[in-house]
Protein backbone atom coordinates (compact mmCIF):
# COMPACT_ATOMS: atom_id res chain seq x y z
CA UNK A 1 0.00 0.00 0.00
CA UNK A 2 2.88 2.38 0.79
CA UNK A 3 4.44 1.67 -2.60
CA UNK A 4 1.09 2.21 -4.30
CA UNK A 5 0.60 5.59 -2.59
CA UNK A 6 4.16 6.74 -3.29
CA UNK A 7 3.95 5.59 -6.92
CA UNK A 8 1.04 8.00 -7.37
CA UNK A 9 2.12 10.70 -4.91
CA UNK A 10 5.70 11.35 -6.03
CA UNK A 11 4.81 12.30 -9.62
CA UNK A 12 1.97 14.41 -8.21
CA UNK A 13 4.32 16.22 -5.83
CA UNK A 14 6.78 16.97 -8.64
CA UNK A 15 3.89 18.08 -10.84
CA UNK A 16 2.23 20.19 -8.15
CA UNK A 17 5.41 21.90 -6.98
CA UNK A 18 5.95 23.18 -10.51
CA UNK A 19 2.60 25.02 -10.22
CA UNK A 20 3.62 27.42 -7.41
CA UNK A 21 7.02 27.63 -9.09
CA UNK A 22 5.21 29.33 -11.96
CA UNK A 23 3.43 31.83 -9.70
CA UNK A 24 6.70 32.29 -7.83
CA UNK A 25 8.46 33.32 -11.04
CA UNK A 26 5.55 35.60 -12.02
CA UNK A 27 5.63 37.20 -8.58
CA UNK A 28 9.42 37.60 -8.69
CA UNK A 29 9.31 39.13 -12.19
CA UNK A 30 6.67 41.67 -11.17
CA UNK A 31 8.37 42.30 -7.82
CA UNK A 32 11.49 43.42 -9.69
CA UNK A 33 9.40 46.04 -11.55
CA UNK A 34 7.49 47.66 -8.66
CA UNK A 35 5.22 46.95 -5.70
CA UNK A 36 2.29 48.07 -7.89
CA UNK A 37 3.08 45.37 -10.45
CA UNK A 38 3.53 42.86 -7.61
CA UNK A 39 0.15 43.69 -6.08
CA UNK A 40 -1.59 43.73 -9.48
CA UNK A 41 -0.34 40.25 -10.39
CA UNK A 42 -1.34 38.98 -6.95
CA UNK A 43 -4.89 40.27 -7.40
CA UNK A 44 -5.09 39.22 -11.08
CA UNK A 45 -3.94 35.70 -10.28
CA UNK A 46 -6.40 35.49 -7.41
CA UNK A 47 -9.27 36.45 -9.73
CA UNK A 48 -8.33 33.57 -12.04
CA UNK A 49 -7.95 31.24 -9.08
CA UNK A 50 -11.42 32.25 -8.00
CA UNK A 51 -12.81 31.52 -11.47
CA UNK A 52 -10.98 28.27 -12.13
CA UNK A 53 -11.07 26.80 -8.64
CA UNK A 54 -14.86 27.09 -8.73
CA UNK A 55 -14.73 24.61 -11.59
CA UNK A 56 -12.51 22.25 -9.61
CA UNK A 57 -15.30 19.68 -9.75
CA UNK A 58 -14.23 19.11 -13.36
CA UNK A 59 -11.09 17.49 -11.98
CA UNK A 60 -12.19 16.20 -8.59
CA UNK A 61 -15.53 14.78 -9.69
CA UNK A 62 -13.89 13.19 -12.71
CA UNK A 63 -11.16 11.60 -10.58
CA UNK A 64 -13.52 10.13 -8.00
CA UNK A 65 -16.03 8.74 -10.49
CA UNK A 66 -13.31 7.40 -12.81
CA UNK A 67 -11.36 5.78 -9.96
CA UNK A 68 -14.46 3.97 -8.75
CA UNK A 69 -15.24 2.84 -12.32
CA UNK A 70 -11.61 1.68 -12.60
CA UNK A 71 -11.89 -0.33 -9.37
CA UNK A 72 -15.16 -1.87 -10.57
CA UNK A 73 -13.64 -2.52 -14.06
CA UNK A 74 -16.56 -0.65 -15.64
CA UNK A 75 -14.99 0.43 -18.94
CA UNK A 76 -18.09 2.09 -20.39
CA UNK A 77 -18.48 4.31 -17.29
CA UNK A 78 -14.83 5.33 -17.55
CA UNK A 79 -15.45 6.52 -21.11
CA UNK A 80 -18.75 8.27 -20.37
CA UNK A 81 -17.29 10.11 -17.37
CA UNK A 82 -14.54 11.58 -19.55
CA UNK A 83 -16.94 12.62 -22.31
CA UNK A 84 -19.43 14.27 -19.92
CA UNK A 85 -16.70 16.27 -18.22
CA UNK A 86 -15.04 17.42 -21.46
CA UNK A 87 -18.30 18.66 -22.95
CA UNK A 88 -19.15 20.55 -19.77
CA UNK A 89 -15.65 22.06 -19.61
CA UNK A 90 -15.94 23.38 -23.17
CA UNK A 91 -19.30 25.01 -22.47
CA UNK A 92 -18.04 26.69 -19.30
CA UNK A 93 -14.88 27.95 -21.02
CA UNK A 94 -16.87 29.55 -23.84
CA UNK A 95 -19.10 31.24 -21.25
CA UNK A 96 -16.07 32.71 -19.48
CA UNK A 97 -14.73 34.12 -22.75
CA UNK A 98 -18.12 35.60 -23.62
CA UNK A 99 -18.33 37.35 -20.22
CA UNK A 100 -14.68 38.37 -20.02
CA UNK A 101 -15.09 42.14 -19.68
CA UNK A 102 -17.75 42.17 -16.95
CA UNK A 103 -15.83 39.44 -15.11
CA UNK A 104 -12.62 41.47 -15.23
CA UNK A 105 -14.28 44.65 -13.99
CA UNK A 106 -16.26 42.86 -11.27
CA UNK A 107 -13.20 40.93 -10.11
CA UNK A 108 -11.07 44.07 -9.74
CA UNK A 109 -13.88 45.79 -7.84
CA UNK A 110 -14.60 42.86 -5.51
CA UNK A 111 -10.91 42.59 -4.63
CA UNK A 112 -10.81 46.24 -3.46
CA UNK A 113 -8.10 46.88 -6.03
CA UNK A 114 -6.31 50.23 -5.60
CA UNK A 115 -6.85 52.61 -8.50
CA UNK A 116 -3.24 52.33 -9.70
CA UNK A 117 -3.57 48.51 -9.90
CA UNK A 118 -6.74 48.33 -12.01
CA UNK A 119 -5.27 49.09 -15.48
CA UNK A 120 -2.61 46.42 -15.00
CA UNK A 121 -5.15 43.89 -13.70
CA UNK A 122 -7.47 44.44 -16.66
CA UNK A 123 -4.66 44.13 -19.21
CA UNK A 124 -3.55 40.87 -17.59
CA UNK A 125 -7.07 39.44 -17.35
CA UNK A 126 -8.25 40.20 -20.90
CA UNK A 127 -5.28 38.30 -22.33
CA UNK A 128 -5.14 35.33 -19.97
CA UNK A 129 -8.89 34.57 -20.23
CA UNK A 130 -8.29 33.16 -23.74
CA UNK A 131 -6.58 30.18 -22.11
CA UNK A 132 -9.90 29.11 -20.51
CA UNK A 133 -10.72 26.23 -22.93
CA UNK A 134 -7.25 24.75 -22.47
CA UNK A 135 -7.20 25.30 -18.70
CA UNK A 136 -10.57 23.65 -18.05
CA UNK A 137 -9.86 20.87 -20.56
CA UNK A 138 -6.64 20.09 -18.70
CA UNK A 139 -8.60 19.91 -15.43
CA UNK A 140 -10.75 17.16 -16.92
CA UNK A 141 -7.94 15.18 -18.54
CA UNK A 142 -5.73 15.36 -15.44
CA UNK A 143 -8.62 14.19 -13.27
CA UNK A 144 -9.39 11.31 -15.63
CA UNK A 145 -5.75 10.21 -15.74
CA UNK A 146 -5.61 10.26 -11.92
CA UNK A 147 -8.77 8.16 -11.77
CA UNK A 148 -7.15 5.66 -14.14
CA UNK A 149 -4.27 5.38 -11.61
CA UNK A 150 -1.93 7.18 -14.00
CA UNK A 151 0.04 9.95 -12.29
CA UNK A 152 2.80 10.07 -14.90
CA UNK A 153 0.79 11.74 -17.67
CA UNK A 154 -0.35 14.68 -15.49
CA UNK A 155 3.29 15.08 -14.45
CA UNK A 156 4.49 15.30 -18.06
CA UNK A 157 1.72 17.76 -18.92
CA UNK A 158 2.24 20.00 -15.90
CA UNK A 159 6.00 20.12 -16.34
CA UNK A 160 5.62 21.10 -19.99
CA UNK A 161 2.99 23.76 -19.20
CA UNK A 162 4.77 25.37 -16.29
CA UNK A 163 8.33 25.35 -17.55
CA UNK A 164 7.19 26.62 -20.96
CA UNK A 165 5.22 29.30 -19.15
CA UNK A 166 8.23 30.26 -17.04
CA UNK A 167 10.53 30.52 -20.06
CA UNK A 168 8.04 32.54 -22.09
CA UNK A 169 7.13 34.88 -19.22
CA UNK A 170 10.76 35.44 -18.30
CA UNK A 171 11.74 36.17 -21.91
CA UNK A 172 8.78 38.44 -22.67
CA UNK A 173 9.17 40.45 -19.47
CA UNK A 174 12.94 40.66 -19.09
CA UNK A 175 14.02 40.88 -22.73
CA UNK A 176 11.03 42.39 -24.52
CA UNK A 177 9.65 44.60 -21.74
CA UNK A 178 6.06 43.37 -22.04
CA UNK A 179 5.30 43.61 -18.29
CA UNK A 180 2.00 42.04 -17.24
CA UNK A 181 1.20 41.29 -20.89
CA UNK A 182 4.26 39.04 -21.11
CA UNK A 183 3.20 37.04 -18.06
CA UNK A 184 -0.35 36.67 -19.43
CA UNK A 185 0.70 35.58 -22.93
CA UNK A 186 3.18 33.10 -21.46
CA UNK A 187 0.29 31.45 -19.63
CA UNK A 188 -2.01 31.32 -22.66
CA UNK A 189 0.55 29.75 -25.00
CA UNK A 190 1.74 27.22 -22.41
CA UNK A 191 -1.81 26.08 -21.57
CA UNK A 192 -2.58 25.20 -25.20
CA UNK A 193 0.71 23.36 -25.58
CA UNK A 194 -0.26 21.33 -22.51
CA UNK A 195 -3.67 20.53 -23.97
CA UNK A 196 -2.11 19.27 -27.21
CA UNK A 197 0.28 17.05 -25.24
CA UNK A 198 -2.58 15.69 -23.09
CA UNK A 199 -4.63 14.82 -26.17
CA UNK A 200 -1.65 13.09 -27.78
CA UNK A 201 -0.90 11.05 -24.64
CA UNK A 202 -4.56 10.04 -24.31
CA UNK A 203 -4.72 8.99 -27.95
CA UNK A 204 -1.52 6.98 -27.57
CA UNK A 205 -2.65 4.86 -24.59
CA UNK A 206 -6.42 5.06 -24.19
CA UNK A 207 -8.09 5.83 -27.53
CA UNK A 208 -8.34 2.20 -28.70
CA UNK A 209 -9.90 1.03 -25.44
CA UNK A 210 -12.18 4.08 -25.35
CA UNK A 211 -13.75 3.32 -28.72
CA UNK A 212 -13.82 -0.41 -28.02
CA UNK A 213 -15.86 0.29 -24.88
CA UNK A 214 -18.46 2.15 -26.92
CA UNK A 215 -18.66 -0.64 -29.50
CA UNK A 216 -19.37 -3.14 -26.73
CA UNK A 217 -22.09 -1.08 -25.07
CA UNK A 218 -25.65 -2.40 -25.19
CA UNK A 219 -28.30 -0.45 -27.10
CA UNK A 220 -29.59 1.36 -24.02
CA UNK A 221 -26.10 2.73 -23.36
CA UNK A 222 -25.91 3.99 -26.95
CA UNK A 223 -29.20 5.78 -26.32
CA UNK A 224 -27.75 7.29 -23.16
CA UNK A 225 -24.72 8.47 -25.15
CA UNK A 226 -26.98 10.07 -27.75
CA UNK A 227 -28.88 11.88 -25.00
CA UNK A 228 -25.60 13.01 -23.49
CA UNK A 229 -24.60 14.65 -26.75
CA UNK A 230 -27.97 16.11 -27.73
CA UNK A 231 -29.98 16.78 -24.56
CA UNK A 232 -29.05 19.64 -22.26
CA UNK A 233 -30.56 17.69 -19.34
CA UNK A 234 -27.56 15.37 -19.49
CA UNK A 235 -25.27 18.31 -18.73
CA UNK A 236 -27.54 19.43 -15.90
CA UNK A 237 -27.49 15.93 -14.43
CA UNK A 238 -23.68 15.87 -14.47
CA UNK A 239 -23.64 19.30 -12.81
CA UNK A 240 -26.04 18.11 -10.10
CA UNK A 241 -23.74 15.18 -9.32
CA UNK A 242 -20.92 17.68 -8.78
CA UNK A 243 -23.10 20.34 -7.13
CA UNK A 244 -21.74 19.87 -3.63
CA UNK A 245 -18.12 19.98 -4.83
CA UNK A 246 -19.00 23.16 -6.72
CA UNK A 247 -20.53 24.79 -3.63
CA UNK A 248 -17.59 23.68 -1.50
CA UNK A 249 -15.16 25.21 -3.96
CA UNK A 250 -17.04 28.51 -4.10
CA UNK A 251 -16.62 28.82 -0.33
CA UNK A 252 -12.92 27.93 -0.60
CA UNK A 253 -12.20 30.51 -3.28
CA UNK A 254 -14.33 33.07 -1.45
CA UNK A 255 -12.16 32.59 1.64
CA UNK A 256 -8.97 33.31 -0.31
CA UNK A 257 -10.58 36.14 -2.25
CA UNK A 258 -11.70 37.68 1.04
CA UNK A 259 -8.14 37.28 2.34
CA UNK A 260 -6.72 39.25 -0.59
CA UNK A 261 -9.51 41.80 -0.41
CA UNK A 262 -8.83 42.44 3.29
CA UNK A 263 -5.10 42.63 2.57
CA UNK A 264 -5.70 45.32 -0.05
CA UNK A 265 -8.00 47.20 2.34
CA UNK A 266 -5.26 47.29 5.00
CA UNK A 267 -2.83 48.88 2.56
CA UNK A 268 -0.60 48.40 -0.47
CA UNK A 269 2.37 47.37 1.71
CA UNK A 270 0.40 44.58 3.44
CA UNK A 271 -1.00 43.45 0.09
CA UNK A 272 2.56 43.04 -1.20
CA UNK A 273 3.58 41.22 2.02
CA UNK A 274 0.65 38.79 1.88
CA UNK A 275 1.13 38.19 -1.84
CA UNK A 276 4.62 36.93 -1.01
CA UNK A 277 3.54 34.93 2.05
CA UNK A 278 0.74 33.32 0.09
CA UNK A 279 3.44 31.88 -2.17
CA UNK A 280 4.79 30.05 0.89
CA UNK A 281 1.32 28.64 1.56
CA UNK A 282 0.97 27.66 -2.11
CA UNK A 283 4.25 25.73 -2.05
CA UNK A 284 3.05 23.80 0.98
CA UNK A 285 -0.46 23.14 -0.29
CA UNK A 286 0.65 21.97 -3.72
CA UNK A 287 3.27 19.68 -2.18
CA UNK A 288 0.86 18.09 0.31
CA UNK A 289 -1.76 17.88 -2.45
CA UNK A 290 0.50 15.28 -4.07
CA UNK A 291 -0.62 12.87 -1.36
CA UNK A 292 -4.18 14.19 -1.54
CA UNK A 293 -4.29 13.39 -5.26
CA UNK A 294 -2.84 9.95 -4.57
CA UNK A 295 -5.58 9.45 -1.97
CA UNK A 296 -8.23 10.36 -4.56
CA UNK A 297 -6.99 7.61 -6.87
CA UNK A 298 -6.27 4.90 -4.31
CA UNK A 299 -9.31 5.50 -2.09
CA UNK A 300 -11.61 5.64 -5.13
CA UNK A 301 -10.17 2.40 -6.50
CA UNK A 302 -10.66 0.47 -3.25
CA UNK A 303 -14.16 1.84 -2.84
CA UNK A 304 -15.05 0.75 -6.39
CA UNK A 305 -13.50 -2.64 -5.64
CA UNK A 306 -15.62 -2.87 -2.43
CA UNK A 307 -12.58 -3.59 -0.25
CA UNK A 308 -13.19 -1.90 3.15
CA UNK A 309 -9.93 -3.14 4.69
CA UNK A 310 -7.84 -1.76 1.82
CA UNK A 311 -9.86 1.45 1.93
CA UNK A 312 -9.11 2.05 5.61
CA UNK A 313 -5.38 1.39 5.09
CA UNK A 314 -5.32 3.78 2.13
CA UNK A 315 -6.88 6.54 4.26
CA UNK A 316 -4.51 5.99 7.20
CA UNK A 317 -1.31 5.86 5.16
CA UNK A 318 -2.28 8.85 2.99
CA UNK A 319 -2.65 10.94 6.15
CA UNK A 320 0.68 9.76 7.57
CA UNK A 321 2.66 10.51 4.41
CA UNK A 322 0.99 13.89 3.92
CA UNK A 323 1.72 15.00 7.48
CA UNK A 324 5.39 14.02 7.20
CA UNK A 325 5.71 16.36 4.23
CA UNK A 326 3.80 19.09 6.11
CA UNK A 327 6.29 18.85 8.98
CA UNK A 328 9.14 19.36 6.50
CA UNK A 329 7.54 22.58 5.22
CA UNK A 330 6.98 23.89 8.75
CA UNK A 331 10.65 23.37 9.64
CA UNK A 332 11.82 24.84 6.32
CA UNK A 333 9.80 28.04 6.78
CA UNK A 334 10.79 28.39 10.43
CA UNK A 335 14.53 28.25 9.77
CA UNK A 336 14.76 29.67 6.22
CA UNK A 337 11.77 32.03 5.96
CA UNK A 338 13.64 35.30 5.42
CA UNK A 339 16.06 33.70 2.98
CA UNK A 340 13.17 32.37 0.88
CA UNK A 341 11.33 35.71 1.02
CA UNK A 342 14.29 37.32 -0.73
CA UNK A 343 13.44 35.38 -3.90
CA UNK A 344 10.04 37.08 -4.15
CA UNK A 345 10.89 40.74 -3.73
CA UNK A 346 14.00 42.91 -3.89
CA UNK A 347 12.42 45.87 -2.08
CA UNK A 348 13.90 46.29 1.41
CA UNK A 349 10.66 47.82 2.67
CA UNK A 350 8.65 44.77 1.67
CA UNK A 351 11.18 42.33 3.15
CA UNK A 352 11.27 44.23 6.44
CA UNK A 353 7.48 44.22 6.60
CA UNK A 354 7.36 40.45 5.99
CA UNK A 355 9.47 39.43 8.98
CA UNK A 356 6.84 39.78 11.78
CA UNK A 357 4.44 37.48 9.92
CA UNK A 358 6.80 34.61 9.10
CA UNK A 359 5.77 32.79 12.27
CA UNK A 360 2.45 31.97 10.58
CA UNK A 361 4.34 30.20 7.81
CA UNK A 362 5.85 27.86 10.40
CA UNK A 363 2.48 27.10 12.04
CA UNK A 364 0.13 26.85 9.06
CA UNK A 365 1.65 23.87 7.18
CA UNK A 366 1.41 21.42 10.07
CA UNK A 367 -2.00 22.49 11.41
CA UNK A 368 -3.58 23.18 8.01
CA UNK A 369 -2.32 20.24 5.94
CA UNK A 370 -4.80 17.60 7.20
CA UNK A 371 -7.60 19.51 5.47
CA UNK A 372 -5.92 19.06 2.08
CA UNK A 373 -5.39 15.32 2.60
CA UNK A 374 -8.96 14.79 3.85
CA UNK A 375 -10.21 16.55 0.71
CA UNK A 376 -8.43 13.94 -1.40
CA UNK A 377 -9.89 11.12 0.69
CA UNK A 378 -13.41 12.54 0.38
CA UNK A 379 -13.01 12.95 -3.39
CA UNK A 380 -12.08 9.26 -3.67
CA UNK A 381 -15.11 8.36 -1.58
CA UNK A 382 -17.24 10.77 -3.69
CA UNK A 383 -18.41 12.12 -0.30
CA UNK A 384 -19.16 15.51 -1.82
CA UNK A 385 -21.84 16.41 0.69
CA UNK A 386 -19.43 15.91 3.60
CA UNK A 387 -16.87 18.10 1.80
CA UNK A 388 -19.49 20.80 1.41
CA UNK A 389 -20.63 20.65 5.03
CA UNK A 390 -17.12 20.76 6.50
CA UNK A 391 -16.25 23.71 4.28
CA UNK A 392 -19.40 25.58 5.29
CA UNK A 393 -18.58 25.24 9.00
CA UNK A 394 -14.95 26.27 8.47
CA UNK A 395 -15.95 29.25 6.33
CA UNK A 396 -18.41 30.45 8.99
CA UNK A 397 -15.67 30.26 11.65
CA UNK A 398 -13.29 32.10 9.31
CA UNK A 399 -15.72 34.98 8.82
CA UNK A 400 -16.33 35.20 12.58
CA UNK A 401 -12.61 35.41 13.34
CA UNK A 402 -12.15 38.06 10.63
CA UNK A 403 -14.86 40.17 12.27
CA UNK A 404 -12.95 40.25 15.57
CA UNK A 405 -10.94 43.26 14.41
CA UNK A 406 -13.93 45.41 15.36
CA UNK A 407 -13.49 44.37 19.00
CA UNK A 408 -9.69 44.72 18.99
CA UNK A 409 -9.04 47.92 17.02
CA UNK A 410 -5.54 48.35 18.43
CA UNK A 411 -4.35 44.89 17.32
CA UNK A 412 -2.36 44.28 14.14
CA UNK A 413 -5.04 43.55 11.49
CA UNK A 414 -2.69 41.37 9.45
CA UNK A 415 -1.95 39.04 12.36
CA UNK A 416 -5.70 38.67 12.78
CA UNK A 417 -6.00 37.91 9.07
CA UNK A 418 -3.52 35.05 9.31
CA UNK A 419 -5.15 33.81 12.52
CA UNK A 420 -8.43 33.58 10.61
CA UNK A 421 -6.68 31.56 7.87
CA UNK A 422 -5.31 29.18 10.50
CA UNK A 423 -8.81 28.67 11.95
CA UNK A 424 -10.19 28.14 8.45
CA UNK A 425 -7.79 25.33 7.57
CA UNK A 426 -7.75 23.80 11.05
CA UNK A 427 -11.53 23.72 11.40
CA UNK A 428 -11.90 22.02 8.01
CA UNK A 429 -9.52 19.27 9.14
CA UNK A 430 -11.29 18.82 12.48
CA UNK A 431 -14.79 18.56 11.01
CA UNK A 432 -13.65 16.25 8.21
CA UNK A 433 -12.00 13.87 10.68
CA UNK A 434 -15.25 13.76 12.69
CA UNK A 435 -17.46 13.21 9.65
CA UNK A 436 -15.39 10.32 8.29
CA UNK A 437 -15.93 8.40 11.55
CA UNK A 438 -19.65 8.31 10.74
CA UNK A 439 -19.16 6.82 7.29
CA UNK A 440 -19.67 3.16 6.48
CA UNK A 441 -16.99 1.55 4.29
CA UNK A 442 -18.91 -1.67 3.69
JOHUCOR-V958166 format. One record per helix or strand. SS is the DSSP state (A for helix, B for strand). FROM is the first residue (numbers start at 0). TO is the last residue. If there is no record, write none. Layout:
BEGIN
SS:FROM:TO / SS:FROM:TO
END
This chain:
BEGIN
A:1:32 / A:34:52 / A:56:70 / A:74:97 / A:99:109 / A:114:146 / A:150:173 / A:179:204 / A:206:214 / A:218:229 / A:231:240 / A:242:265 / A:267:303 / A:307:340 / A:347:380 / A:383:405 / A:412:436
END
